[in-house]
Amino acid sequence: MTIISIIIGSTREGRFSDKPANWIAQLLKQRDGIDVRLLDLRDFPMPFFDQPTPPAMPGRPPYSNEVVQKWTAAIAQSDGFVFVTPEYNYGTSAVLKNAIDWVYPEWNRKAAAFVSYGGSAGVRSVQQLRETAVELQLAPVRSSVHVPAAVLWAHFQGGDVGAGLAELAEPAAKMIDDLLWWTAALKTARG
């Protein structure tokens, strides 16, 4: 069984991110051999990274914070990821970047895909996350899903978000195909 974790990258009150996260989860569940897990950052209230040694330091003991240990274990169990990210001020959310920064070897040599929304449909936050992913030895796939502003506004105005997301079925299928191909290849290579 291949484990794909969808990381909900916002913890804001009234957030939008759980809608595209659940939508992508349903699409992934239609694929054979995939165990889909939602990793909601609300369930992982980590402090801002403040440790004297970075997660990439060889031989570093595990961090003592229990939430960080739970988060690290969830990342270690995963074979691939879908990051659902807002765009705030040309970048991703602070809570998502912080969660990423607490972990290093558990990310290595796994595939990552992106679903975004916000300013410019979140394109700039995805670009920022792609650069971070490369540094973590994640393999970011080329295809992604960028949710148009009209769908985001439907969320805040009580409109039909599901219909707007359904219109993104084609790019979502392409992204999932790419993610699963790279996840399988990297899982095989990791042995």
N, C-alpha and C positions, 0 to 999 in steps of 0.2 A: 504494500500500500504506500502510495506517495502522499506525503503530508504537505499541503499548501496552506500557509497561514496568511490570512488577510489582516493587515494591521490598520486599525482605525485611528488615523492620525490627528484627531481633534478631540478635545475633552470639553469644549464649550457647551454652555447651556443652550438648548435649542439647536444644536448642531445639525448639519446636513449629512455629514460623512457616513453615518450608519446606514443611510438609504442606498448609496451606491455600493457600500461594502456588502450589505445583504443581497443586493441584486447580483453582484459578481459571485458571491458565494453560491447562489442558486444556479448560476450558469456553470460554475465549476462542478457542482454536485451532479450535473448531467453527464459528466465524463466518467468513464470506467476507471476504477482503481485509485480514485482521488479521495483522500480524507481531508475535508475542508475545516479549518479552524479559524474562528474569529478571535483576534487578539485586540481587545478594546483597551486603549491606554487608560481609560477610567478605572480599569481593574488592576492597573499597575502604577499606583501613585508614587513614582520614584522621585527622590530629591534631585536637585540639579547636580550633575556630576561634579564631585569635589574631592576625588581621591588623589593621593600623592603619586600613584603609579597608574599609567593608562592600561586599558584592557588588553592592548596588543603586547605588553611586556611579557616575554617568555618567562615561565616559572612563577608568575604572579599568583598568589593564593586567591581563591574566590573572594569577592566582596562580601562583607558581613550582612549587609542589608537584606532582609528576607524577601522583600518585594523584588529587588534586583536579582536575587537568586531564582525566584519564580520566573521572572522575565527571561533571564539567561537560559533556563531550562526549556522554556517554550521555544526560544529561537533555536536552540540546539536540536530539538526534536523535529524541526521543520526542514523540509527538502527544498522549498521555494517559497516566495513571498509575493503578495500583492500589497503595495503601499497605497492606501487611500489618503490623499493629502489635500488640504486646503492650500490656497496661496495667500499668504499675508505679506504685504510689502515686498513683493518680488521673491519670496522664499517660502519654505515650508513652515509649519508651526514649530514653536520652541519645544513643545512637549514631545513632538515626534523626533526632532533632532536630538533632544536629550536622551530619549529612549534608545535611539540608534547608538549614541556615543557610549553608553554603559557596556556595550558588548563588542567583542572583536572576533576571536577565533570561531565562535559559533555562527557567524555570518559567512565565513570564508567558503568560496567555491560553490555557492548556491545561486540560483537564478532569482531575479527580481523584476516585477512589472509594476506599472503605476497607473492609478486612476486619480484624476485631479479635477479640481473645480476652484472657482474664485476668479480673481483678476486674470484676464486673458485665458480663461478656462483652466488655469493652473499650470500652464505650459512652463512658466519660469520656475515654479516650485519643483516640477519634475526635472528640469534641467539641473537644478541645484542638487537634487537627490541622486541623479545619475552620477555626478562627480563624487559625491560621498560614497555611493555604492562601489565605485571602482576602487577607492581607497580602502574599503573594507573587504576587498576581493570578492564582492558580489558581482554577478554577471547581469547587468541590466539589459533587458530585451529592448529592441528598437520600438516595437509597437506599444502603444499606450492608449488610454481612453481619457479624453478631455471633455468634461461635462460642460455644455454651453450654459451661459449665464441665465437663459430663459428657464432652464430646468432648475437651477439653483433658486431663482426668484419664485418659481412655483412652490417650492418648499416653504418659503417665508410667507407666501400669500394664500396658502391653502389650496394650491392647484394640484394637478395630476402629475406628480413626479414620476410615477411608474411609467406613464406613457412616454414621457421625455427620455427616460433611461432606455426604454424598449427601442427607441429610434437609434440607439447606439449599439445595437446587437451585432452589427457587422464588424466595427472596430474592436468590440469586446471579444468576439470569437477569434479574430486574428491575434489579439494580444494573448488570449488563453492558449491558442495553438503554439505560439512562440514560447510562452512561459513553460508549457509542459514539455516541449521538445528540449529546451535547454535544461530544464530540471532533470529530465531522464538522462541526458548526456552527462551532466555533471555528477549525478548520483552514481552512475556507472563508473565514471572516472575516479570518484572518491573511494570506490570499492566498498 
